[in-house]
Amino acid sequence: MKDQLRALHLRRPVFVERSTEGFTMMAEVKWPASVEFIKTFEVPDGIRLVGIGCGEKCECVGDCFIHSCTNAQLTIYCTPGCCGMRAACSNTPQTLYSPKKPSPLRLYVTERVGLGVFTTIYIKVGDVVGEYAGMLCEYDAIVEGQPTRALKENCGYTMLLHAKSVKNKYVYVEALEYESITRFTSHACEPNVQFVEVQKRTTVKVMAVMLKTVRPGSQLTVNYGNDICSSARMISVGSRHRQVNPFVL
């Protein structure tokens, strides 16, 4: 991926807003009525995360590429105050989907795994297409003698974060009733999207970042875990966990 990013940096030295014009494929599926669309985390009162620094102002020119931006290297997302591009860059949380207007990302029914996310435009390697959003929840940390069945892990629509709460509890993203379009990304052993946990002070986000450039009509996919790749059975959308990884190039 690092080589792809370097090549893109030469071809596109300046950040370019993604086009909202794309070609029409099959009939689009409307956003499910049972799920409230949100763009970022909902944080209930009482949950506070352990904070980190806000980073030094990056010196990027043209765009903040993940392989070169000092903020991105520290898994800190860009904001106007810490970004030489004033957050008009590829290291800023954003979404390419809205249920209320035509968007580059669309929901369609796939043949084998239910709803899937497809793009109607070219999306470049390193681009952020959305956040894995939902309601933040916290649970007690592992204690000695705790039954195996009580150990916390990624499962269903929930995602375990690396960040801990100030109470030293596990923090999860619960995406059953509140979510963004990234909830519907299907599994692939060779995915084109990776979930990346980033933070600024006490605010944590999980960005969906492109691992490769894709053409219009492509389905967006993530790797749910090695246990699925070693299995021959087909996985339904949302039936297994999604990994959150520090971005490794």
NORWOLIN-V636350 format. One line per field, one symbol per residue. phi: phi as a letter, one per 30 degrees, with the letter a starting at -180 (. if undefined). A space follows every 10 residues. Layout:
BEGIN
phi=???
END
This chain:
BEGIN
phi=.edddddded dbdcebdddc cbcdcdddcd eeddcddbcb dccdejcbcd dbdcidddcd biacdddbdd dddchcddbe dbbdchicad cceabcbbdc aebdcbcbdd dbbidbcbcc bdbdeidccl cdclddbbbd ddbdideedc ddadahcdbd dddcdddicd bccccdcbac ddecdddadb dcbbdbdbbb hcccbccccd dadbcejddd bbcdkddddd cdddcdeidb dcdcbddcc
END
